[in-house]
């Protein structure tokens, strides 16, 4: 499935504020778009679309019809719409401007989630066609994705995969009409000491490379869904945050040596640019990399 296709066919290539299309993301596609007052033509999506209002005119109202049902939503920041795959949207009317984050999730994630955590089979088109949804987890995931688009972190790949899993799980458990949870069976495969050691060794050996959640799950011989939860439970933080902390410590070491240019340190810590590295370093430590280097040289 081409996750890029729906947004381009439904909204075109104009009025894009920010997008993940030029980033090496896997697991979802994100477009932040500005919409003026308009009427959109009928559309049938191939992927599940999640729309999150980011900013809007005070009098903005969105009216749409899908599955023969009319929905009218007074827009405000954080309000959410769900549009399942293969639902014919017959009419979409926008009364005033608003900025919307459009997220597209792959269909196979829904069936894999149900298989992982116990429940009846789920497909992306079993998600209910809903408007005016208020869900803090989905909203917060959207804000994190916007932040990742604007200032890519060194662990963007893992962070996006983790957020894609969170969104898939939330949609399946709260908004899929065909999902029914069953009693979970005891899992034989946990993140024991041996598996954890392999994962931590993999992180250390590939710290200067673009590590994905799939890579770490493979090192643990677990599925990505299961590994992400088990690692977070075991270490008290998700995998992307743990790797980010490791890269920060590596950056401090390289800065203290005093010989490595900042651009090379940024590359070694998997940042897309020196400026992104400097912003992230200041955000965590409270000082710029150059100030840290000067202070380290005085010790």
Phi and psi restraints in degrees (value plus and minus 20) as a CYANA .aco file:
   2 UNK   PHI    -109.4   -69.4
   2 UNK   PSI      82.5   122.5
   3 UNK   PHI     -89.4   -49.4
   3 UNK   PSI     -37.4     2.6
   4 UNK   PHI     -98.4   -58.4
   4 UNK   PSI     -40.1    -0.1
   5 UNK   PHI     -90.4   -50.4
   5 UNK   PSI     -63.2   -23.2
   6 UNK   PHI     -78.9   -38.9
   6 UNK   PSI     -67.5   -27.5
   7 UNK   PHI     -81.5   -41.5
   7 UNK   PSI     -61.0   -21.0
   8 UNK   PHI     -87.8   -47.8
   8 UNK   PSI     -59.5   -19.5
   9 UNK   PHI     -92.8   -52.8
   9 UNK   PSI     -54.6   -14.6
  10 UNK   PHI    -103.2   -63.2
  10 UNK   PSI     -60.6   -20.6
  11 UNK   PHI    -137.2   -97.2
  11 UNK   PSI     -31.9     8.1
  12 UNK   PHI      61.8   101.8
  12 UNK   PSI    -192.7  -152.7
  13 UNK   PHI    -119.5   -79.5
  13 UNK   PSI     -14.0    26.0
  14 UNK   PHI    -114.8   -74.8
  14 UNK   PSI     145.6   185.6
  15 UNK   PHI      40.6    80.6
  15 UNK   PSI       9.2    49.2
  16 UNK   PHI    -109.1   -69.1
  16 UNK   PSI      98.0   138.0
  17 UNK   PHI    -101.2   -61.2
  17 UNK   PSI     -65.4   -25.4
  18 UNK   PHI    -174.2  -134.2
  18 UNK   PSI     131.0   171.0
  19 UNK   PHI    -171.6  -131.6
  19 UNK   PSI     135.3   175.3
  20 UNK   PHI    -111.6   -71.6
  20 UNK   PSI     -18.3    21.7
  21 UNK   PHI     -84.6   -44.6
  21 UNK   PSI     -44.8    -4.8
  22 UNK   PHI    -117.9   -77.9
  22 UNK   PSI     -16.2    23.8
  23 UNK   PHI    -124.3   -84.3
  23 UNK   PSI     134.6   174.6
  24 UNK   PHI    -106.5   -66.5
  24 UNK   PSI      40.8    80.8
  25 UNK   PHI    -111.8   -71.8
  25 UNK   PSI     126.7   166.7
  26 UNK   PHI    -150.0  -110.0
  26 UNK   PSI     119.2   159.2
  27 UNK   PHI      90.5   130.5
  27 UNK   PSI     -42.5    -2.5
  28 UNK   PHI    -187.8  -147.8
  28 UNK   PSI     145.2   185.2
  29 UNK   PHI    -142.6  -102.6
  29 UNK   PSI     120.3   160.3
  30 UNK   PHI    -149.2  -109.2
  30 UNK   PSI     111.2   151.2
  31 UNK   PHI    -148.4  -108.4
  31 UNK   PSI     104.8   144.8
  32 UNK   PHI    -119.8   -79.8
  32 UNK   PSI      96.5   136.5
  33 UNK   PHI    -143.8  -103.8
  33 UNK   PSI     130.2   170.2
  34 UNK   PHI    -121.0   -81.0
  34 UNK   PSI     105.5   145.5
  35 UNK   PHI    -135.1   -95.1
  35 UNK   PSI     107.5   147.5
  36 UNK   PHI    -109.1   -69.1
  36 UNK   PSI     151.4   191.4
  37 UNK   PHI     -76.2   -36.2
  37 UNK   PSI     111.0   151.0
  38 UNK   PHI    -188.1  -148.1
  38 UNK   PSI     148.1   188.1
  39 UNK   PHI    -139.6   -99.6
  39 UNK   PSI     104.5   144.5
  40 UNK   PHI    -115.6   -75.6
  40 UNK   PSI     127.8   167.8
  41 UNK   PHI     -92.6   -52.6
  41 UNK   PSI     143.3   183.3
  42 UNK   PHI     -75.4   -35.4
  42 UNK   PSI     127.4   167.4
  43 UNK   PHI    -172.2  -132.2
  43 UNK   PSI     122.3   162.3
  44 UNK   PHI    -143.4  -103.4
  44 UNK   PSI      85.7   125.7
  45 UNK   PHI     -93.5   -53.5
  45 UNK   PSI     133.1   173.1
  46 UNK   PHI    -117.1   -77.1
  46 UNK   PSI     -46.8    -6.8
  47 UNK   PHI    -132.1   -92.1
  47 UNK   PSI     143.6   183.6
  48 UNK   PHI     -92.0   -52.0
  48 UNK   PSI     109.0   149.0
  49 UNK   PHI    -130.4   -90.4
  49 UNK   PSI     109.1   149.1
  50 UNK   PHI    -131.6   -91.6
  50 UNK   PSI     106.2   146.2
  51 UNK   PHI    -133.6   -93.6
  51 UNK   PSI     109.8   149.8
  52 UNK   PHI    -145.6  -105.6
  52 UNK   PSI     101.6   141.6
  53 UNK   PHI     -91.0   -51.0
  53 UNK   PSI     111.1   151.1
  54 UNK   PHI    -125.3   -85.3
  54 UNK   PSI     -62.5   -22.5
  55 UNK   PHI    -172.4  -132.4
  55 UNK   PSI     138.3   178.3
  56 UNK   PHI    -185.3  -145.3
  56 UNK   PSI     142.1   182.1
  57 UNK   PHI     -88.2   -48.2
  57 UNK   PSI     125.9   165.9
  58 UNK   PHI     -79.5   -39.5
  58 UNK   PSI     -47.5    -7.5
  59 UNK   PHI    -125.6   -85.6
  59 UNK   PSI      -1.2    38.8
  60 UNK   PHI     -92.2   -52.2
  60 UNK   PSI     110.3   150.3
  61 UNK   PHI    -151.4  -111.4
  61 UNK   PSI     115.2   155.2
  62 UNK   PHI    -132.9   -92.9
  62 UNK   PSI     105.3   145.3
  63 UNK   PHI    -136.8   -96.8
  63 UNK   PSI     113.9   153.9
  64 UNK   PHI    -166.1  -126.1
  64 UNK   PSI     138.8   178.8
  65 UNK   PHI    -153.4  -113.4
  65 UNK   PSI     106.8   146.8
  66 UNK   PHI    -167.9  -127.9
  66 UNK   PSI     125.4   165.4
  67 UNK   PHI      36.5    76.5
  67 UNK   PSI       8.4    48.4
  68 UNK   PHI      56.7    96.7
  68 UNK   PSI     -10.4    29.6
  69 UNK   PHI    -134.4   -94.4
  69 UNK   PSI     110.8   150.8
  70 UNK   PHI    -106.2   -66.2
  70 UNK   PSI     118.3   158.3
  71 UNK   PHI    -152.0  -112.0
  71 UNK   PSI     112.0   152.0
  72 UNK   PHI    -141.6  -101.6
  72 UNK   PSI     104.9   144.9
  73 UNK   PHI    -147.0  -107.0
  73 UNK   PSI     102.8   142.8
  74 UNK   PHI     -96.2   -56.2
  74 UNK   PSI      96.4   136.4
  75 UNK   PHI     -99.3   -59.3
  75 UNK   PSI     118.9   158.9
  76 UNK   PHI    -170.3  -130.3
  76 UNK   PSI     134.3   174.3
  77 UNK   PHI     -75.5   -35.5
  77 UNK   PSI     111.4   151.4
  78 UNK   PHI      77.3   117.3
  78 UNK   PSI     -32.7     7.3
  79 UNK   PHI     -91.6   -51.6
  79 UNK   PSI     129.2   169.2
  80 UNK   PHI    -149.2  -109.2
  80 UNK   PSI     124.0   164.0
  81 UNK   PHI    -142.0  -102.0
  81 UNK   PSI     124.9   164.9
  82 UNK   PHI    -138.5   -98.5
  82 UNK   PSI     111.7   151.7
  83 UNK   PHI    -149.8  -109.8
  83 UNK   PSI      83.2   123.2
  84 UNK   PHI     -87.3   -47.3
  84 UNK   PSI     141.2   181.2
  85 UNK   PHI     -85.4   -45.4
  85 UNK   PSI     126.2   166.2
  86 UNK   PHI      45.2    85.2
  86 UNK   PSI      -0.2    39.8
  87 UNK   PHI    -115.5   -75.5
  87 UNK   PSI     100.6   140.6
  88 UNK   PHI     -95.2   -55.2
  88 UNK   PSI      90.5   130.5
  89 UNK   PHI    -106.4   -66.4
  89 UNK   PSI      92.4   132.4
  90 UNK   PHI    -107.7   -67.7
  90 UNK   PSI     -42.3    -2.3
  91 UNK   PHI    -179.0  -139.0
  91 UNK   PSI     107.9   147.9
  92 UNK   PHI    -154.1  -114.1
  92 UNK   PSI     102.4   142.4
  93 UNK   PHI    -145.4  -105.4
  93 UNK   PSI     110.5   150.5
  94 UNK   PHI    -136.5   -96.5
  94 UNK   PSI     101.9   141.9
  95 UNK   PHI    -103.8   -63.8
  95 UNK   PSI     -53.9   -13.9
  96 UNK   PHI    -163.7  -123.7
  96 UNK   PSI     151.6   191.6
  97 UNK   PHI     -85.4   -45.4
  97 UNK   PSI     129.6   169.6
  98 UNK   PHI    -180.7  -140.7
  98 UNK   PSI     134.2   174.2
  99 UNK   PHI    -123.4   -83.4
  99 UNK   PSI     110.1   150.1
 100 UNK   PHI    -148.2  -108.2
 100 UNK   PSI     115.4   155.4
 101 UNK   PHI    -110.8   -70.8
 101 UNK   PSI      98.0   138.0
 102 UNK   PHI    -122.6   -82.6
 102 UNK   PSI     102.0   142.0
 103 UNK   PHI    -135.5   -95.5
 103 UNK   PSI     118.2   158.2
 104 UNK   PHI    -144.0  -104.0
 104 UNK   PSI     102.3   142.3
 105 UNK   PHI    -128.9   -88.9
 105 UNK   PSI     121.5   161.5
 106 UNK   PHI     -90.3   -50.3
 106 UNK   PSI     126.7   166.7
 107 UNK   PHI     -88.0   -48.0
 107 UNK   PSI     -54.3   -14.3
 108 UNK   PHI     -88.4   -48.4
 108 UNK   PSI     -38.3     1.7
 109 UNK   PHI     -86.0   -46.0
 109 UNK   PSI     -47.1    -7.1
 110 UNK   PHI     -92.6   -52.6
 110 UNK   PSI     -64.2   -24.2
 111 UNK   PHI     -88.2   -48.2
 111 UNK   PSI     -56.7   -16.7
 112 UNK   PHI     -86.6   -46.6
 112 UNK   PSI     -56.9   -16.9
 113 UNK   PHI     -83.6   -43.6
 113 UNK   PSI     -66.5   -26.5
 114 UNK   PHI     -81.6   -41.6
 114 UNK   PSI     -59.3   -19.3
 115 UNK   PHI     -87.0   -47.0
 115 UNK   PSI     -53.5   -13.5
 116 UNK   PHI     -91.8   -51.8
 116 UNK   PSI     -63.5   -23.5
 117 UNK   PHI    -131.5   -91.5
 117 UNK   PSI      -8.9    31.1
 118 UNK   PHI      63.8   103.8
 118 UNK   PSI      98.2   138.2
 119 UNK   PHI     140.3   180.3
 119 UNK   PSI     149.3   189.3
 120 UNK   PHI     -90.4   -50.4
 120 UNK   PSI     135.2   175.2
 121 UNK   PHI     -77.0   -37.0
 121 UNK   PSI     122.5   162.5
 122 UNK   PHI    -150.3  -110.3
 122 UNK   PSI     118.6   158.6
 123 UNK   PHI    -140.6  -100.6
 123 UNK   PSI     139.2   179.2
 124 UNK   PHI     -81.4   -41.4
 124 UNK   PSI     -50.7   -10.7
 125 UNK   PHI    -101.6   -61.6
 125 UNK   PSI     -18.2    21.8
 126 UNK   PHI    -108.2   -68.2
 126 UNK   PSI     -24.8    15.2
 127 UNK   PHI     -89.2   -49.2
 127 UNK   PSI     119.4   159.4
 128 UNK   PHI     -93.4   -53.4
 128 UNK   PSI     126.1   166.1
 129 UNK   PHI    -101.2   -61.2
 129 UNK   PSI      84.1   124.1
 130 UNK   PHI    -149.8  -109.8
 130 UNK   PSI     129.9   169.9
 131 UNK   PHI    -154.9  -114.9
 131 UNK   PSI     134.7   174.7
 132 UNK   PHI      51.3    91.3
 132 UNK   PSI       7.7    47.7
 133 UNK   PHI     -97.4   -57.4
 133 UNK   PSI     118.1   158.1
 134 UNK   PHI    -137.0   -97.0
 134 UNK   PSI      92.2   132.2
 135 UNK   PHI    -166.0  -126.0
 135 UNK   PSI      89.6   129.6
 136 UNK   PHI     -82.9   -42.9
 136 UNK   PSI     -56.4   -16.4
 137 UNK   PHI     -85.5   -45.5
 137 UNK   PSI     -65.6   -25.6
 138 UNK   PHI     -84.7   -44.7
 138 UNK   PSI     -63.1   -23.1
 139 UNK   PHI     -81.4   -41.4
 139 UNK   PSI     -66.7   -26.7
 140 UNK   PHI     -85.4   -45.4
 140 UNK   PSI     -57.4   -17.4
 141 UNK   PHI     -82.1   -42.1
 141 UNK   PSI     -59.3   -19.3
 142 UNK   PHI     -82.5   -42.5
 142 UNK   PSI     -63.7   -23.7
 143 UNK   PHI     -83.1   -43.1
 143 UNK   PSI     -58.6   -18.6
 144 UNK   PHI     -86.0   -46.0
 144 UNK   PSI     -56.7   -16.7
 145 UNK   PHI     -88.6   -48.6
 145 UNK   PSI     -58.2   -18.2
 146 UNK   PHI     -81.4   -41.4
 146 UNK   PSI     -65.1   -25.1
 147 UNK   PHI     -80.1   -40.1
 147 UNK   PSI     -60.3   -20.3
 148 UNK   PHI     -86.8   -46.8
 148 UNK   PSI     -55.5   -15.5
 149 UNK   PHI     -87.5   -47.5
 149 UNK   PSI     -60.8   -20.8
 150 UNK   PHI     -96.9   -56.9
 150 UNK   PSI     -59.7   -19.7
 151 UNK   PHI    -155.0  -115.0
 151 UNK   PSI      64.8   104.8
 152 UNK   PHI     -77.0   -37.0
 152 UNK   PSI     115.0   155.0
 153 UNK   PHI    -112.9   -72.9
 153 UNK   PSI     155.2   195.2
 154 UNK   PHI     -94.9   -54.9
 154 UNK   PSI     -34.0     6.0
 155 UNK   PHI    -140.1  -100.1
 155 UNK   PSI      15.3    55.3
 156 UNK   PHI     -76.1   -36.1
 156 UNK   PSI     -63.4   -23.4
 157 UNK   PHI     -78.2   -38.2
 157 UNK   PSI     -70.3   -30.3
 158 UNK   PHI     -88.0   -48.0
 158 UNK   PSI     -59.9   -19.9
 159 UNK   PHI     -82.9   -42.9
 159 UNK   PSI     -63.2   -23.2
 160 UNK   PHI     -87.3   -47.3
 160 UNK   PSI     -61.6   -21.6
 161 UNK   PHI     -81.6   -41.6
 161 UNK   PSI     -60.8   -20.8
 162 UNK   PHI     -84.4   -44.4
 162 UNK   PSI     -63.0   -23.0
 163 UNK   PHI     -86.7   -46.7
 163 UNK   PSI     -56.5   -16.5
 164 UNK   PHI     -81.4   -41.4
 164 UNK   PSI     -61.3   -21.3
 165 UNK   PHI     -84.2   -44.2
 165 UNK   PSI     -64.0   -24.0
 166 UNK   PHI     -80.0   -40.0
 166 UNK   PSI     -64.6   -24.6
 167 UNK   PHI     -85.4   -45.4
 167 UNK   PSI     -63.1   -23.1
 168 UNK   PHI     -80.0   -40.0
 168 UNK   PSI     -66.4   -26.4
 169 UNK   PHI     -81.8   -41.8
 169 UNK   PSI     -61.5   -21.5
 170 UNK   PHI     -85.4   -45.4
 170 UNK   PSI     -63.6   -23.6
 171 UNK   PHI     -83.9   -43.9
 171 UNK   PSI     -64.5   -24.5
 172 UNK   PHI     -81.0   -41.0
 172 UNK   PSI     -68.1   -28.1
 173 UNK   PHI     -97.9   -57.9
 173 UNK   PSI     -47.8    -7.8
 174 UNK   PHI    -127.6   -87.6
 174 UNK   PSI     -48.3    -8.3
 175 UNK   PHI    -147.2  -107.2
 175 UNK   PSI     -12.5    27.5
 176 UNK   PHI    -117.6   -77.6
 176 UNK   PSI     103.6   143.6
 177 UNK   PHI     -90.9   -50.9
 177 UNK   PSI     -44.6    -4.6
 178 UNK   PHI    -115.1   -75.1
 178 UNK   PSI     -20.9    19.1
 179 UNK   PHI    -105.1   -65.1
 179 UNK   PSI     110.9   150.9
 180 UNK   PHI    -156.4  -116.4
 180 UNK   PSI      97.2   137.2
 181 UNK   PHI     -91.4   -51.4
 181 UNK   PSI     121.2   161.2
 182 UNK   PHI    -136.2   -96.2
 182 UNK   PSI     146.8   186.8
 183 UNK   PHI     -81.8   -41.8
 183 UNK   PSI     111.1   151.1
 184 UNK   PHI     -93.4   -53.4
 184 UNK   PSI     119.0   159.0
 185 UNK   PHI    -104.1   -64.1
 185 UNK   PSI     137.2   177.2
 186 UNK   PHI     -87.3   -47.3
 186 UNK   PSI     108.6   148.6
 187 UNK   PHI    -106.0   -66.0
 187 UNK   PSI     109.1   149.1
 188 UNK   PHI     -97.4   -57.4
 188 UNK   PSI     -47.9    -7.9
 189 UNK   PHI    -119.6   -79.6
 189 UNK   PSI      83.7   123.7
 190 UNK   PHI    -131.6   -91.6
 190 UNK   PSI     151.5   191.5
 191 UNK   PHI    -106.3   -66.3
 191 UNK   PSI      57.3    97.3
 192 UNK   PHI     -95.9   -55.9
 192 UNK   PSI    -199.0  -159.0
 193 UNK   PHI     -79.6   -39.6
 193 UNK   PSI     -61.3   -21.3
 194 UNK   PHI     -85.8   -45.8
 194 UNK   PSI     -65.1   -25.1
 195 UNK   PHI     -85.2   -45.2
 195 UNK   PSI     -63.5   -23.5
 196 UNK   PHI     -81.6   -41.6
 196 UNK   PSI     -61.2   -21.2
 197 UNK   PHI     -81.7   -41.7
 197 UNK   PSI     -61.3   -21.3
 198 UNK   PHI     -82.6   -42.6
 198 UNK   PSI     -60.4   -20.4
 199 UNK   PHI     -85.4   -45.4
 199 UNK   PSI     -67.4   -27.4
 200 UNK   PHI     -84.8   -44.8
 200 UNK   PSI     -55.9   -15.9
 201 UNK   PHI     -86.7   -46.7
 201 UNK   PSI     -59.4   -19.4
 202 UNK   PHI     -82.9   -42.9
 202 UNK   PSI     -63.5   -23.5
 203 UNK   PHI     -77.8   -37.8
 203 UNK   PSI     -67.8   -27.8
 204 UNK   PHI     -84.4   -44.4
 204 UNK   PSI     -59.9   -19.9
 205 UNK   PHI     -92.1   -52.1
 205 UNK   PSI     -46.3    -6.3
 206 UNK   PHI    -137.9   -97.9
 206 UNK   PSI       5.9    45.9
 207 UNK   PHI     -83.4   -43.4
 207 UNK   PSI     -44.2    -4.2
 208 UNK   PHI    -114.6   -74.6
 208 UNK   PSI     -11.3    28.7
 209 UNK   PHI    -133.9   -93.9
 209 UNK   PSI     146.2   186.2
 210 UNK   PHI    -100.9   -60.9
 210 UNK   PSI      76.9   116.9
 211 UNK   PHI    -107.3   -67.3
 211 UNK   PSI     114.7   154.7
 212 UNK   PHI    -127.4   -87.4
 212 UNK   PSI     144.6   184.6
 213 UNK   PHI     -83.0   -43.0
 213 UNK   PSI     -55.1   -15.1
 214 UNK   PHI     -82.2   -42.2
 214 UNK   PSI     -59.0   -19.0
 215 UNK   PHI     -80.6   -40.6
 215 UNK   PSI     -67.1   -27.1
 216 UNK   PHI     -88.4   -48.4
 216 UNK   PSI     -59.8   -19.8
 217 UNK   PHI     -83.4   -43.4
 217 UNK   PSI     -58.4   -18.4
 218 UNK   PHI     -85.3   -45.3
 218 UNK   PSI     -58.0   -18.0
 219 UNK   PHI     -83.7   -43.7
 219 UNK   PSI     -51.5   -11.5
 220 UNK   PHI    -109.9   -69.9
 220 UNK   PSI     -25.2    14.8
 221 UNK   PHI      37.4    77.4
 221 UNK   PSI      23.4    63.4
 222 UNK   PHI    -150.8  -110.8
 222 UNK   PSI     141.4   181.4
 223 UNK   PHI     -92.2   -52.2
 223 UNK   PSI     133.0   173.0
 224 UNK   PHI     -77.1   -37.1
 224 UNK   PSI     -61.2   -21.2
 225 UNK   PHI     -78.2   -38.2
 225 UNK   PSI     -70.5   -30.5
 226 UNK   PHI     -89.4   -49.4
 226 UNK   PSI     -63.0   -23.0
 227 UNK   PHI     -80.0   -40.0
 227 UNK   PSI     -65.1   -25.1
 228 UNK   PHI     -77.5   -37.5
 228 UNK   PSI     -64.2   -24.2
 229 UNK   PHI     -91.1   -51.1
 229 UNK   PSI     -61.7   -21.7
 230 UNK   PHI     -86.7   -46.7
 230 UNK   PSI     -61.0   -21.0
 231 UNK   PHI     -84.3   -44.3
 231 UNK   PSI     -64.9   -24.9
 232 UNK   PHI     -81.5   -41.5
 232 UNK   PSI     -61.4   -21.4
 233 UNK   PHI     -86.5   -46.5
 233 UNK   PSI     -59.7   -19.7
 234 UNK   PHI     -95.5   -55.5
 234 UNK   PSI     -61.4   -21.4
 235 UNK   PHI    -121.5   -81.5
 235 UNK   PSI     -27.8    12.2
 236 UNK   PHI      60.4   100.4
 236 UNK   PSI     -11.2    28.8
 237 UNK   PHI    -180.7  -140.7
 237 UNK   PSI     133.4   173.4
 238 UNK   PHI     -89.2   -49.2
 238 UNK   PSI     141.0   181.0
 239 UNK   PHI     -76.2   -36.2
 239 UNK   PSI     -60.9   -20.9
 240 UNK   PHI     -83.7   -43.7
 240 UNK   PSI     -54.1   -14.1
 241 UNK   PHI     -93.0   -53.0
 241 UNK   PSI     -55.1   -15.1
 242 UNK   PHI     -85.2   -45.2
 242 UNK   PSI     -65.1   -25.1
 243 UNK   PHI     -85.5   -45.5
 243 UNK   PSI     -58.6   -18.6
 244 UNK   PHI     -79.6   -39.6
 244 UNK   PSI     -61.2   -21.2
 245 UNK   PHI     -85.5   -45.5
 245 UNK   PSI     -60.0   -20.0
 246 UNK   PHI     -81.9   -41.9
 246 UNK   PSI     -61.2   -21.2
 247 UNK   PHI     -89.5   -49.5
 247 UNK   PSI     -53.7   -13.7
 248 UNK   PHI     -83.3   -43.3
 248 UNK   PSI     -64.0   -24.0
 249 UNK   PHI     -84.1   -44.1
 249 UNK   PSI     -57.5   -17.5
 250 UNK   PHI     -85.5   -45.5
 250 UNK   PSI     -60.8   -20.8
 251 UNK   PHI     -81.2   -41.2
 251 UNK   PSI     -62.1   -22.1
 252 UNK   PHI     -81.1   -41.1
 252 UNK   PSI     -61.1   -21.1
 253 UNK   PHI     -83.4   -43.4
 253 UNK   PSI     -65.8   -25.8
 254 UNK   PHI     -85.8   -45.8
 254 UNK   PSI     -57.0   -17.0
 255 UNK   PHI     -86.1   -46.1
 255 UNK   PSI     -60.7   -20.7
 256 UNK   PHI     -85.4   -45.4
 256 UNK   PSI     -47.8    -7.8
 257 UNK   PHI     -85.3   -45.3
 257 UNK   PSI     -49.6    -9.6
 258 UNK   PHI      59.5    99.5
 258 UNK   PSI     -21.4    18.6
 259 UNK   PHI    -130.0   -90.0
 259 UNK   PSI     -38.2     1.8
 260 UNK   PHI    -110.3   -70.3
 260 UNK   PSI     105.0   145.0
 261 UNK   PHI     -80.8   -40.8
 261 UNK   PSI     131.3   171.3
 262 UNK   PHI     -80.2   -40.2
 262 UNK   PSI     -57.9   -17.9
 263 UNK   PHI     -81.6   -41.6
 263 UNK   PSI     -58.2   -18.2
 264 UNK   PHI     -90.9   -50.9
 264 UNK   PSI     -56.1   -16.1
 265 UNK   PHI     -85.2   -45.2
 265 UNK   PSI     -63.2   -23.2
 266 UNK   PHI     -78.7   -38.7
 266 UNK   PSI     -63.6   -23.6
 267 UNK   PHI     -86.1   -46.1
 267 UNK   PSI     -61.8   -21.8
 268 UNK   PHI     -84.9   -44.9
 268 UNK   PSI     -46.0    -6.0
 269 UNK   PHI    -120.0   -80.0
 269 UNK   PSI      -6.5    33.5
 270 UNK   PHI      48.4    88.4
 270 UNK   PSI      11.3    51.3
 271 UNK   PHI    -111.2   -71.2
 271 UNK   PSI     127.5   167.5
 272 UNK   PHI     -94.0   -54.0
 272 UNK   PSI     -39.1     0.9
 273 UNK   PHI    -178.0  -138.0
 273 UNK   PSI     142.3   182.3
 274 UNK   PHI     -84.5   -44.5
 274 UNK   PSI     -57.3   -17.3
 275 UNK   PHI     -85.6   -45.6
 275 UNK   PSI     -59.8   -19.8
 276 UNK   PHI     -84.4   -44.4
 276 UNK   PSI     -60.3   -20.3
 277 UNK   PHI     -81.6   -41.6
 277 UNK   PSI     -66.0   -26.0
 278 UNK   PHI     -83.9   -43.9
 278 UNK   PSI     -61.7   -21.7
 279 UNK   PHI     -83.9   -43.9
 279 UNK   PSI     -64.7   -24.7
 280 UNK   PHI     -85.0   -45.0
 280 UNK   PSI     -59.7   -19.7
 281 UNK   PHI     -84.6   -44.6
 281 UNK   PSI     -64.3   -24.3
 282 UNK   PHI     -85.2   -45.2
 282 UNK   PSI     -58.3   -18.3
 283 UNK   PHI     -81.2   -41.2
 283 UNK   PSI     -57.3   -17.3
 284 UNK   PHI    -105.9   -65.9
 284 UNK   PSI     -61.4   -21.4
 285 UNK   PHI    -118.2   -78.2
 285 UNK   PSI     -39.3     0.7
 286 UNK   PHI      66.7   106.7
 286 UNK   PSI     -17.6    22.4
 287 UNK   PHI    -164.7  -124.7
 287 UNK   PSI     142.0   182.0
 288 UNK   PHI     -96.1   -56.1
 288 UNK   PSI     138.9   178.9
 289 UNK   PHI     -77.3   -37.3
 289 UNK   PSI     -57.4   -17.4
 290 UNK   PHI     -86.4   -46.4
 290 UNK   PSI     -61.1   -21.1
 291 UNK   PHI     -84.3   -44.3
 291 UNK   PSI     -61.0   -21.0
 292 UNK   PHI     -81.0   -41.0
 292 UNK   PSI     -62.5   -22.5
 293 UNK   PHI     -81.9   -41.9
 293 UNK   PSI     -63.3   -23.3
 294 UNK   PHI     -83.3   -43.3
 294 UNK   PSI     -64.1   -24.1
 295 UNK   PHI     -85.7   -45.7
 295 UNK   PSI     -59.8   -19.8
 296 UNK   PHI     -84.8   -44.8
 296 UNK   PSI     -53.6   -13.6
 297 UNK   PHI     -92.2   -52.2
 297 UNK   PSI     -36.6     3.4
 298 UNK   PHI    -108.8   -68.8
 298 UNK   PSI     -30.7     9.3
